[in-house]
Amino acid sequence: MNHPGQWWHRLDDGRIACDLCPRDCKLREGQRGACFVRQVEDGQMWLTSYGRSSGFCIDPIEKKPLNHFYPGSSVLSFGTAGCNLACKFCQNWDISKSREVDTLSGAATPEQLAATAEAYGCRSIAFTYNDPVIFAEYAMDCAEAAHARGLKAVAVTAGYITEQAREAFFAPMDAANVDLKAFTDEFYYRLCGAHLQPVLNTLEYLVHHTDVWTEITTLLIPGKNDSEAELHAECEWIAQHLGLDVPLHFSAFHPDHKMTDVEHTPASTLSRARQIALQYGLRYVYTGNVHDSLGGSTFCPGCDTLLIERDWYQLGKYRIDEQARCPECGQPIAGRFGAYQGSWGRRRMPVAIA
């Protein structure tokens, strides 16, 4: 269904300028933005995917990935269609690059989504698979509906959003995983059709001006963004601009979309990146998309005690107390923790919403 868009203004030449993301699309009557889901009709901007989804699934929260946001809990995940980036390596390209209405197979009001999440015992709702920035109005309404039932809201995003829109978008969010795709503007421009600085601005805003729990993921692509110099630059920037407590995930790439000629990321690359991050003092650094219990587990930054054991999305030992401290030395552990209720594990459970 069409829903009025919030961020736009009219230009002197009659076009409509979208103010949601830095792509700054300028559209005439009937035209759609680069994201595909925002369209000008009857002289105003509309979100065309409100209330419609490419599918609903219950995942482990660790899949988002969020390792410090109610570990072991389950999350009702969904996305829509379209995207405001054009990543050649997109691993959800069938959704994010879709131009087919049939991709949006499911329909649900925010209240139906929240009720379903509650019925299945989920701790939160996640906006994921494609970027929730482009369906911001729907995501924000779903977050408010989740809060009404005592649930949390999670945005899995590339962080490509304007200063005008980001305060309203992130206000109802409880957690975010921001995809920092690389640490050079050349990579963003050539492989994503975007720019680096707006993403860095979003990260600084989230960490320093909101209560949104924030984690970062960088997908390491062999020969593209995994050089020693770039990894040092990224980790140094995070340490200096965001602090040492923001969890950082280095994930393995697998060939997909327009980059099927690039090899899988070697596990040794992920381990090397993790060691570089630890050298800069980052306290919580993880490897992802691989079986690596060392790189996937949480250790106390004070005494190095194993606190949360992980193998991919499966949790083993769990030793953080309800005050989010290490039981050995009392070191506070950054994140959002509650009473541990066990691990959802690796399960991925599709659900239908009546």
N, C-alpha and C positions, 0 to 999 in steps of 0.2 A: 504494500500500500504506500501511497505518497504521504509524506509528513513534512510540514514546513521546516525548512532549513533555518538555522539560527544565525549563521555567520556569512553575511554577504552585504554588498552595497551596490548601488546603481552608478554607472559611469555616465559621463556627459554624452557619449555617443549612443546611449541606449543599451549597451551591454550590461550584464551582471557580473561583478567580480566576486569570486568566492574568497572568503577571508579565513577559511578553516585551516588550510595547510600552506606551506611556503611555495607550492607550485603556482599559486596566484592565478588560477584559471579565470579567463575572461570570456563569457559565453553570451551568445545570442539566443533568441527564442528557440526552444527545441533542442539546443545543444546540451551535451553531457560533459562533465569535467573529466580529467584524466583518470580519476578514480572509477568512473563509469556510473556510480550510483547517485550522483548529485546532478540534477537537471533543472534547466530553466523552463518553466511553463507558466503561462499567463503573467509574465513579467516578474516572477519571483523564483527563488531557489527552493527546490524540493529534494528531500531524501527519498529515493524510490525503493529502498529496501527495508523500510521500517517494519518490524514485526515479522520478518521473514528470514529464514536461516538456511544454510547449506547442510544442516544436520546438528543433532544434539548428542553429546557423549559424556559419560562420567569417566574422568581421568584421575590419576594421582596428582596431587598438587605439585609434586616433584617434576612432572612432565612439562610444566609451563616455561622454563623451570623456575621454581621457587623452593629453595632449601631451608629458608628461615621463616616461613610463613605457615604456621600450624602444620609442621611435618607429619606425614603419614595420613593426612586428611584427604577426602575426595572432593572433587570440584566438578560442577556441571559446566561443560565447555561448549561453546558454539561460536560460529562466525556467520558472515553473510556472503556477499560476493564483491569482487572488485578490490582495488588497492590504489593508494596514491604514490607508491613507488613502482619501479619497473625492474626489479632485481632479476638478472639473467640466471641466477642460481636458485630461484625461489623453489622451496620444497613443498609448498602448497599451491603451486601455480594453477592447478585445475580449478581452484576456488578463487584465488586472488586475481587471476587474469580472465576469469569467466566473463563472457558477454552474453551468456544464455540465461534466460529467465528460469529455465528448468533447473539450474543449479540451486535455486532457492526453493528447495523441496518442502521445507517445514515452515509452519506458521505458528507464532506464539506471542501472546501479549506479555509484557513484563511481569504481570501478576501470575500468569500461567507458568512462566519460567521459574519464578521464585517458589511457587507452590510445589513444582516438580522437584526442584533441588532439595527443598525441605523434606518432601516425602521419601526421597532416596537417602536421606541422612547426610547430604553434602554440607560441608562447612562454608562453601563459597560458590559463586558463579564467576566464570572466566570468559572474557571476550577475547577470542583467539582465532587461529586458523587464517583469517585475514585481519587487517589492522582495524581495530575499533575506532580509530580516529575518524575514519570515513563514514561510520554509522554512529557518530557521537551521540546524537539525540536519543537513539534507541538504547545504546549502552548506558547512558546516564539514567534513563527511566528504569531500566532493568536493575541498575545498582540501587536506586531508591526503593524499588520493590523488594529487593533482597534484604536491605536494611530493615524494612518493616517486619520481616520474619526472623530477624536476628542473624542473618547471613552476611558474609563479606563479599566484596566485589573486587575482581582482579582484571587489570588491563594488560594484555600481552601486545606490545606495540613497538614500532620502530621509532616512536617519539618525534615523528615529522609533523609538527603542529605549530601553529602561529602563537605568538604571545597573546593575541586577542582571545584565542579560543582555549588555551591550555588551562587557565584557572577554572573555568566552568567545567571543562571535561574531567579534570582530575579531582575536583572537589568531592564527588561522591565515591571515589575509588579508595579502596583500603590498601591495595598493593599493586605494583606494576613490575613487570619484567620488560626492560627496554633493550631492544636489539641494537647494539652498537656494532654495525656491520663491518667496520674497519676504522682505521685512524688516519686516513688520508682523504682529502677532498677528491682526488683523482679517482680513487676507487668508487666513491659514492656517485660521481658524475658519470663515469664510464659504465659501471656495472649496475647502478641502481636508478639512474636518471634523477639524482637528487644531490644534496650537499651535506657536508658533515656538521657545520656549525649549528644549524637549528637543533640537531640531535643533542649536541653538547649543552646547548642552552636549556633544553628540556630536562636533561639529567641534573644540572645545577639547580634548576627550579624545584624539581621534585625533592631533592635531598635537603636543600637549605630553606625552602619556603612552604613545604607541606608536611603532613604527617603520613603521607603515603609510603608504605614500606617498599623499598626499591632494590631490585637486583638487576644485574647487567649480563647479557649474553653476547658473546662474539663467536660467530661461526667461522672457524679457521679453514680457509680454502688454499690448498697447496699452490704456491707461486703467486698468489694474489694479495693476501693480507697477512701472511705468516712470517714475514722477515723479522730478523732479530731487532732491527732498528724500529720497526713499527710496533712490535710488541713492547719494547722498552718505552716508547713514546706514549702508548696507550696506558700502560700501568703507572707511569710517572704522573700522567695527567689525572688519573683517577685518585691516586694518593694525595696529590696536591689540591685538587679542586673539589673532590667529593668526600675525602677522608678514608680511613682504613677499614671501616666496618661495612661497606657496601659489598655484598657478595658478588663475585665475578665468575661467570661460567664460560669456559672455553669448550665449544662443541665441535664435533667431527662433521665434516661435510661428506655428503655422498652425491655422486653425479646425478643431476636432474635438470629439467627444463631446457635451457639453452647452453648448459655447461656439462654435457654428458661426456665430453672429451677430457675432463679433469679428473685425476685420480682421487680416491678416498683419502681423507686426512689420516696419516699414520698416527698411531697412538703415541709415538715418541714426540711428535709435534705438540700434542696436547700437554704432555708431561713437561716439556721444555717451557711452554708458555706459562704453565702453572708455577714453575720454579722462578721464572722471571718476575711474576707478580708477587710471589712471596718475598723476593729480594727487596721489593719496594715497601714491604711492611704490610701489604694487604692481608687481612686476617682470615678471610674466608674465600678460598679460591678452589674452583671445582672443574673437573673434566666431565664432558657430557657426550651422549650418544655412543658410549663405549662401556664395556665391562671393566671398571677400574675402581676397586674398593678404596684404594688410597686416595685417589683424586676425587672420588665421589662422596667421601665421608667428611663429617664435621669434627674438627679437633679444637680443644680449648686453646685460645691464643695465649693463655697464661702459663699452663703447665703441660700442654700438648696431650692431654688425656683424650681418648676417643670418646666423643659424646654422642654422635649419631652415625651409625654404620650404614652405608648405602652401597648397593650393587645395582647400578642403573637406577630404576625406580623402586627397587625393593629395599625396605629398611630392615636392619638387624638390631643390634644393640641400640638402646636409647637411654641416655643418662643425663639429660637436662632436667633440672627440677622445675617445679611450677613457678618459681620466681625467675626463671630463665638464667640460672647460674650453673657453673660447673660444680658438681658435687664434691670434687677433690680440693679445689683451691678457692671456690667462691667467686671466680671471675664471671662478671655479667656477660651473657652471650647476646649479641645484637640480633634483633628479629622480633617476631610476634609468636609467642608460644603460649600454650594453655595446657590443661591436663592431657597427657598423651593417651590416646584411645586406640592405639594400634595402627598398623599400616594398611592402607588400601592396596598396596603392592603394585604389580605391573598391569592390573586389569584395565581394560578399556571397554566400557559397556555402553553401546548405543542405546538411546532411549527415544521413545515417541512421546510427544506432548499432545494430549487430547485437547 
